[in-house]
Amino acid sequence: MLIEGFPAQVAGTNCFVVAPGPGEQCVIIDPGVGITGQLDEIVTEHRLHPVAVLLTHGHLDHTFSVLPVCQARDVPAYIHQQDRSALADPWTFHGLRPGEPIFGASGLTFAEPEDVRELADDTRIELAGLELIVRHAPGHTRGSVVFTLDVTALAADQHSDVLFSGDVLFAGSIGRVDLPGGSMADMSRSLQTVILPMRDEVIVCPGHGPQTTIGRERMTNPFLRNLM
């Protein structure tokens, strides 16, 4: 099993490359700002063949490089329908005026990749020899999702599933809910119905910050403790 994660140049957004092993197909999760060079190095080092880009939600620090990555590899992008509009119009999605400078830069242009596929709640998708469960988990945005990867069938020495939690769950915290489309009520429901039922052993690879586990967060994360 191969999971390579690295932070983007802006906001420290974690981009993940996931494959059954070296020399295999892979998926790319949340390609943020300025990740293409390091992504190419990982793909080349491990002789990987990208087949899809998965997006946990539509915020620009997670989607900034989706178009060049998809174009360069001729692969589809997967995103929930309620966040899809952010791919072509991040300004409105972030509550900004169209054309307003983003990350301090003006004149940026955005468009959907040629092939965009919409994610639905509680479905399984099979890509690159991987099986991922998609759960809709609104709160940070209306279309936030998390991906659970069943690794037990792929690696005999790996006994814990892996959760790519985007900006739903961090080590010690959760994603902010004060941006357009955010809702603390929705976030609480997502934590209660999607996150808390997971086994303690599940490894969490969040959208920002270090890796953790569901068990650790259940015991120490104040946002989860308040729901128990």
Steps between C-alpha positions, in 0.01 A plus 500: 500500500636842406370828645714808445383829648658844481388858578424751228683833477196698622301419817694177553223301333587131494506338157497120502611247239351157562580172322501126572879517468791628287458459125120500531216734411426771756251767601585855602302663782468880537766654271547845652717799415840435342500122538568395141880480529502286814213292367697425183800398710292253704334354192837456329679364809239229556423439129134580554220550249235750616142412403292758691499807723274485806387821672377506858333838441509807282719747688777637282786389726388142423409542131744759364700255287218267397481633143873475413529160671198360314610649170857373528388146586171492305310382808158588649433702815250384762311750719163523672228672298448772762862616470545452126435866415819595685717347229410766243397780737696494826420869561128456561563178692729692739273804525728718286436725201586332166853593398604605851862405580534155655802408714626850419503435125275662242410390148460134591271291283320182595301237314367151552710210378360340187371199695330571834312225683271567794525313828199367691463411866564149628632364171806295414730600218768271358802676354863394451433167667373682809154494654390820669179573687364851446308669781337840464604702806376861467587769749827645372334533160166369372675243282776380731569127485738258668657193341560176690753263346476130585864396512462157657449336161809673361768458765539205735698712748243781508193439714347846531286678247608851397272804507576798277301754698559821306400795717241309700737364765851605604729386779348681798254709302255523209465713188366853535129553444486879458565513125217505239323165508633413842272394786579395855172310518589305186854442624372360830269262315786386274727438798222312679384285209811459283808534723407372846368161382841415350732256678770640727773339287413698185797715395403858416681688222358853532492792260740695722741401772631167626357151477287373790251223579129491572572360847738782586253761380211333683697536824663842452321705233263740682261516207451123508495476881217753514287269282550189712 
